[in-house]
Amino acid sequence: MLNRRHNDKFGIQKVYRNSIGISIKFMMNYQTRKRFNREKLIYSFIMNTLIATTLFTLYALHRFKDHQKMSFLSYIEENPNLQKTYENYASCSKLYSNPFPKLKEDKKRKMEIKNAFLFAWNNYKKYSWGHDFLQPISRKGKNVFSGGLSISDSLDTLLIMGLEDEFQIAREWIEKDFKFVGNFSVFEIIIRHVGGFLSTYQMTGDKLFLNRAYQIAERILPLFTKKTGFFRTFGYFTEDGKSIPQGRVECLLSDIGSIQLEFYTLSLLTGDQRFAKKAAKIHKYLFHLYPNDGLYPERVNTESGRPHGFIYSVDSMSDSFYEYLIKLYLMTSGTQTKYLEKYLLTTESIEKRLLQRKPAPDGSNYTYLARIGRNGKILHLMSHLVTFAGGMIAIGTVKNNPRSVEHLNLAAELVETYMKLYRNCSTGFMPEIVNFYNIIPNGTDWKYQLRPETIESIFYMYRLTGLQKYRDFGYEIFQNIEKYCKLQNGYATIKHVNKIPIEHIDIQDSYFLAETLKYLYLLFSSSDVIPLSQYVFNTEAHPLRVWTEEQAKKMMKIINIQ
């Protein structure tokens, strides 16, 4: 398609040049060409000028279509001036003591992962287009909310992989068919829809996506309470555009602490300060309520901010709250130092209260992050979701972290444990929940749900260290996905990771497209594709731009969490 459009474009250029030339030639030779009368010359000049103008318009339209259809990477490659601008985008690399290693791509493995994405995507298109998820066994779609999660979640993956035609199909659906009515999780629609649209807008400059992000976020604003700024976990969008809070008055730490990357970015891009102010108010209230604590309760009261039970972990109810502390410091180019201060307090508390080491059969250790139960007792359980922590601790090794060397070693130790937990099982996958009460850890929940967290940590460790073993482990996981999760019409969850033959559960979640395959693809890409110096990933793996110094100064007073 690109070659055909380029050939058409060059043909138009040639005819355009000829038409202009004829017009100028007629005009210049007017006095000497006595055989043409005045009327004929004027008529010929006007007609050729009209032809030239029309062809120039067609040429411009072709260039515009090319711009719209290309992925942001291929467009940059073909426009040297834009490439220079891209290279001069804001960078957070100055926040680290050492430069990020320059890493080459692995074309073969990258292509394998791209083909896997296309297989999953094409089956979603065929059997569940417009729904949230694909059910590959029953060959139908499933909606958890109002539909389209797999589309908005996949937009930036399509761009990164250079799938221009597929991106245009997705864009058309977002433009014409995207609607939001019914039940929703505030957390999920912000990280998936809003995060996906913002990332796509920053890659393409297409205002459709910025408008969609704005429309959703604006409808969420009435759900924020006045005193704390918190919101309930669930809500309901009515057909007339109203938003109604749903469920209990308590909220999850991961919910209220996982909107800041998205809402700060939205305020920066639109100039509407409401989003950043709402998001910052949550942090200011929490930091005031728990000034000296590095760990926060998993559940808090929406109205008062007080704990609902004293359970502490970096698991599903709190995980991305901690993840966003260091990422906010990075995205704001180190200007919001309060976030680094709070992150360092968090890692100190994690090491003192949650970090556990137990001997492994090979003489090494299992290093993991446990939970603290209601009675203060340590629960030696870890879900797959917690395996994001290795990556979080890795990117937290900034030069203003006085323990950056120890933290990089800790991150490596955690990822080594994830590798052991994967390899302990016959399918090569870690269970959804692992308990460490026995010599060899056992599953409490044996499913593998195509989750990305371990691959995310592997990706960060590879980008920061350049060690080949991380690529090898990532490829090992990918091969097992192909072997055990791939079905005739998509990819599915495994019911028990230690039982063969495999029994599957009928779901292909959107995060498999947005996160799992994206992180794998980036693992085998060169380090200048979505470089860590220029992007920060939200918790759904949607890359958002690091701010320039000018942008950071502009937003300083609006956020104001100091």
N, C-alpha and C positions, 0 to 999 in steps of 0.2 A: 504493500500500500504506500509506504513512504517513497519508494523508488518511482512508482507510477505518478504520484503527485509531483515529485521533483521534476520528472520529464515534462509533465504538463506545464509546470511553472517556467521551465527554460524555454519551451516553445512559445509561450506568451511573451516572454522577454524579447525573443528574437523578432516576432511580428511587431511588437511595440516599438522596438528600435527602428525597424524598417519604416513604420508609419510616420514616426517623428522625422526621420530622415527625408522622406518624400515631401512632407509639409514644409520643412525648412528649405529644401531645394527649390520647391515652387516659389516660395517667398523671395529667396535670394536672386532667382533668375527672372523675376517678373519683368524687369525693364528690357531684357534681351530677348525674351521669348515672344516675339511679335505675333506668331501664328496663333497664340491663345488670346482670345479677347478677355477683357477685364472680368466679365461675369463668370466665365469658365474657371479662370484662375482663383477667384474668390471662393467659388463653389467647391473646387478641388481642395483648396487649403482648409476650408471649414470641415469638409467630410473627413479628410485625413486626420485633422486634429481631434474630431469626435471619436474616430476609431482608436486613435492613440490613447485618449482619455479613458475610453471604455476598457481597453485592454490593460491599462495601468490599474484600473479598479479591480479587474479580475485577478491580476497578479497580486495586488494587496490582499484580496480575499483569500487567495491560496496561501499567502504567507501567514495570515491570521489563522486559517484552518490548521496549517502545519503547527503553529504555536499551540493551538488548543489540543491537538491530538498527540503531540509528542510527550513522552515522559519528561519530567524536569531534567533528568540527567542527560538524555539524548539531545534535548534542546540546548542545554548548556554547552555540550561538546561541539555543536554545530554553529555556535555563536561566540567567537573568541572574546568579544568585549564583555559579554555577560559572564563568561567563564572568569574573567578577571574580577568582576564584581563579586561573584560567588566566593572566590578565594579570599576576598577581603571582608567577608562577613565577620561578625563578632566571634570571638574565640574565648573559651574559658581555660585554654591550655596554660595561661599565665598563673593559674591557681595551683598548678602542680609543679613540683620541683624538677621533674624530668620530662622531656618531650615524649609524646606518644610515639611508639614505634611505627615505622612505615612498613605496612604489610601488603604482600602481593595477593592477588586473587587465586583461587583454585577453580579454574573454569569448569572442569569436568564435574566436580561435586556441586558447584553452584547451579549448573544446568540441571542436574538430577533433582535438586530441590525445587527449582523453577517448574519443572515438569510435574512434580508432585503437587505443587500449588495449583497448576492448571487443571490437573485431574480432579482435585477437590472442588475447585471453583466451577468447572464445567458441569459437574454433577449437581452442584448447588443450583446453577442456572437452569439445568434441565428439569429437575424434580421439585425445587422449592423456591424458585425465584420470587423475591419480594417477602418471603418469610424470614424469621430471625435465624433459624438453623435448618440444616439438612438432616433428615432421618434416612441414612443410606440403605438400611435394610428394608424398610417399608416403602422406600422411594417416595417420600412426601416431605412437606415442610412442617415446621413446628414454630409457633409463636409463643414467646414468653412475655413479650410486651406487644408493641403495635406493628412489628414487622420491619424487615430491612436491616437488622443488625449486622448480618454477614456482608451486606453491601457497604454500609458506611465504615465498618471495621476493616474492610479490605482495600479501601481506596488508595491509601499511601503504599500498601504492599504492591498493588498493581503498578503504581508509578515507579517504585524502586526497582521492580523487576522489568520495567520497560514494556509492559503489556498495554500499549496505547489504545488499541481497538477495544479491549475489554474495559479499560478505564472509561472510554466514551459511552459504552453501554451502561455502566454503573452510574455515570454522571447523568445520563438521560433519565434514569429511574429516580435519582435524587431530585432532579428538577421537576419531573412531572407527577410522580406517584408517592413521594415521601410524605407521610402524614403521621401525626402523633396524637392518638386518642386512646384513653384507657389507662390501665394500671402500669406503673413503672417503678423501678428502683432509681432513686436519685443518683446514687453512686454509679450504677451501670450506664445510665444514659449520658452522664457527664464524661466518664472515661472512654466510652465507646463512640457515641454519636458526636458529642461536642469535641472531644479530643481528636477523633478521626477527621472531622470537618476542618478544624483549625490546622492540623498538620497538612492536609491536602491544600488548603488555601495558601499556606506558606510555601509550598512546593510549586504551585501553579500560578498564583495570583488571581485565580478565578473567584470572583466575589460571590458566586452562588454558594460556595461552601462557607464563607464567612457569614453570609446571611443566614444560612441554616443553623450554624452554631449559635448565632445571636438569638434567633427565634426560639430555640429550645431553652437556652440559658435564661432568657427573659421570662419565660413562662414558669421557670423554677423559682424565681426571686420571691414570690409571695409566700413560699413555704418556710422561709427563714424566720425564726422567732426574734422578737425585738431585744430581749434581755441578753441572751447568750449568743445569738446569731446562729445557733444550731438548727437542724431540721430533722424531721422524722425520716426513717429509712425509706418509706414508700409513699407514693402519691398517686393521684388520679388526674389525668387531663380530660376535661370535658370537651364536647364538640364545639362549644362556643368560646373555647380558649381559656377557661378558668383552670386553676390548679387547686386540688383539694388534698390536704395531708391525710395519710392513711396509717393504720397500725398503731403500735404502742407509742407512748411519749418518750421512750428511751431511744437513743440512737447509737450507732456503732462508731468507734473511733476511726476506723478505716473509711467510713462514709464522710464524716465531716472534715477529715484531714486529707482527702484526695480530690479536692476541687481547685486547689490553689494554683497549680501549674496552668490549668485550663482557664480559670477565671482571670488570673493576672494577664495571661496572653491575650484573652478576649478584650480586656480593657485597654491594653496597649494598642491593639490593632484597630479598635473601633473608637477609642476616645471616651467611651462610656465608663465612668469611674465606678458605677454601682457594683459591678461584678468583683473588681479587686477589693473594694471596701468591705463587701459581704464576706469574702473569703478571708481577708486579713482579720476581721473581727473575731472569727472563730479561733484563730491562733492566739490573738491577744487575750481572749477570755481564758483559754486553756492554760496559757503560759502564766497568767496571773493567778489562776486557781491552783496550779501545781508548779510553783516557781523553782523548786529545788529537786524535782523528780525527773528522772530520765525515762521512766516507764509510766504509762498512763493506763487507767482501767479500760478494759475492752468496751464496756457499755457505760454510757453516761445519760443522765436525765436531760431531755431537750430543753426544759425550762430553767433548770437550776445549774446544770453542769456537774452535779454531784454523781458519784459512781453508782451504778446498778450492779452490786456485787464487786468484790475486789479480785478480779481475775486479770492476770497480766501475761502477755505473750507477744510474739511478733507473728501470730497466726492470722487467719482470715478476717477476724473482726478488728484487727488493728494494724496489719502489715504495712499497707501503703501510706499510713500516717507517718511512720518512721522513714520510709523510703523517700517521701516528698521533702523531708527536712533538708537532706543533703542536696537533693536535686534542685530545690528552690535557691539554695546558695549558689549552685553552679549556673542555673538559668539566668539569675540576676547578676552574673559576672562578679560574684563575690561582694556585691554592695550590701546585701542584706545579711550582715554578720551575725545577727541574732539566730538565724537558721543554723549556721555552723555551730554556734555556741550550744544550741539545743540538741543538735545531732551528736556532738561530742559527749554531752551529758547522757544521751541515750545509749551510745556505744559503751560508755563506762558502766551504766546500769545493766546492760545486756551481759557484759563480761562478768560482772559480780553476781548477778542473780539468775540468769538464764543459761549461761554457757556451761555445758557438761562435756566431760571426756570419759569414755569407757574403753577398756582394752578390746581390740579386735583380734580375731584368730591369727591374723598374719603378723602380729607383734606391734602393729601401729594402733592408732586410736580411732574410735568413732567420736567425732566432734560434732555436737548438735546443740540446738537451742530448745530448751524445754519450756514448760508452762508453769505458772504459779496458780494453784487452785484457790478456791474460796477461803480455805482455812490456812492459807500460806504455804501449803505443802507443795513440793516440787512434783510435777507430773511428767514422767519421762516419755512424753509423746511428741511427735513432730509430724505435721502434715506436709504433703508435697508443696503446698503453697509457701511454706517457710523457707524453701530452698532458694527463694529470691535473695535471701540475706547475704549470701556469699558475694553476689554482685553489688549489693548496696554497700557493704563494707569495703569492697574493692574500689569503687568510685569515690569513696570517702577519704581516700589516702591523699588528700590535698596537702600542700606544703604548710598550711596553718594548722594542720592536725599534728600535734607533737608526737603522736604515736603512729604515724603513717606506715612506718616499716613494719611494726608489730601487727598492724591491722591488715596489711597486704598478706603477711604470713598467715594470719587467722582466716582471711578469705580463702586462701589456697587450701588450708586445712579443712574448712567447711566443704569446699567443692570436692576434695578428695573423698570425704565421707559420702557425698551424694553419689559419686561414682561407685563406691562400694555398695551402697544400698541398691543401686540399679543392677549391678552385676550379681548381687546375691540371689536374684530371682531368675527363674528359668526363661522368662521372656525378655530379660534384660531391662525391665522397667521397675522403678521404685513404686511401692504401694501408695495409695492416697494418704493413708495414715500409718506411721511406723511407731511401734513401742520398743523401748530399749531396756525392758526389764529382764530380758534373757541375754545369754552370751552372744547369740546371733539375733539381731533385731527381727521382730515378726511384724506382719501386717495386722492392723486392727480393722482397717478398711482396705481391701486388696485391689481395688480398681486402679486402672490407669486411664485417665480422662484426656489424653492428648495434651497435657498441660505444658506450659512454656517455662516455668520458673527456673528449673535446673539449667535448661539451655540458655536462658537469659544470663545466669551467673557465669556459665562457660564462655559466653560471648564477651562479657566484660573482662574476664580474666585473660582471654586471648588478646583482646584489643590493648590491654594494659601491659601485658608481659611478652606477647609474641611467641609463647611456648607452644610447640606443635601438638603436645599431648592434649590440649584443649580442643583443637580442631578434630583430632582423632576420636576423642570421646563424643563430641557432637555428632560426628559421622556415624559412630556406633549406634547412637540413639536413633538417628534417622533411618539406618538400615533396619532396625527393629520395628520402627513405625511401618516401614514398607512391608516387612515380613508378617507382622501380626495384626496391624490395625487397618491395612488397606483391604477394602472389599471391592466388589464389582462396581459399586455405585458411590464410592466415597470412602471416607475413613471413619472408624467407629471406636468408641470406648471399649476397653477390655474389662471384663467383669472380675477376673482373678489373675493377677500377674504371675502366679506360681503354678498355674494349671494349664497343661497342654493335652488335648486340643483346646483351642481358645473358644470361649463364649463371649459374644459381643453384646454391648448395649447400644441401642439404636439412636445415636446422636453424634453429629459433627458440629461442635460449637464454633461460634464465630472467632473465638480467640485462637483457634488452630490456624486460621488464615491470617489473623492480625498479628499474632505474637509468635507462635511456635515455628511456623515456616519462615516468617520474616527474620527472626533471630538466627535461624539456621542459614538462611540465604546470606545474611550479613556476616556471619561467621566465616564464610568462604569467599566473601567479597574483599576487595582491597580496602585498606583502612581509610581511603579518601571517599568512600561511599558512606554517606551519613556519618561523618567523622565525629567522634566523641567530643572534640574540641568545639564543635559548632552546634551540636544538638543535644537535647536532654529528652529521654523517652518518658512519656507518662506511663502509668501502671498498666496500660493496655498496649504498650509498645508503639504508641504514636509519637514520632519525633517532633519536638517543638524547638524553635530557634533559641539559641543563647542570645541574650540582649547585648546591644552595643552599650558603651558607656553613656552615650546620650540618652538612650532609651531607659537605662537603669536610673539615671538622674531624674528623668521625667516622672518615673513611677515611684520614686523614693518617698515622697510626701504622701502619696495616695495609700501605699501599703503601710508604712509607718508602724511597724510592730516592735520597734526598739523600746 
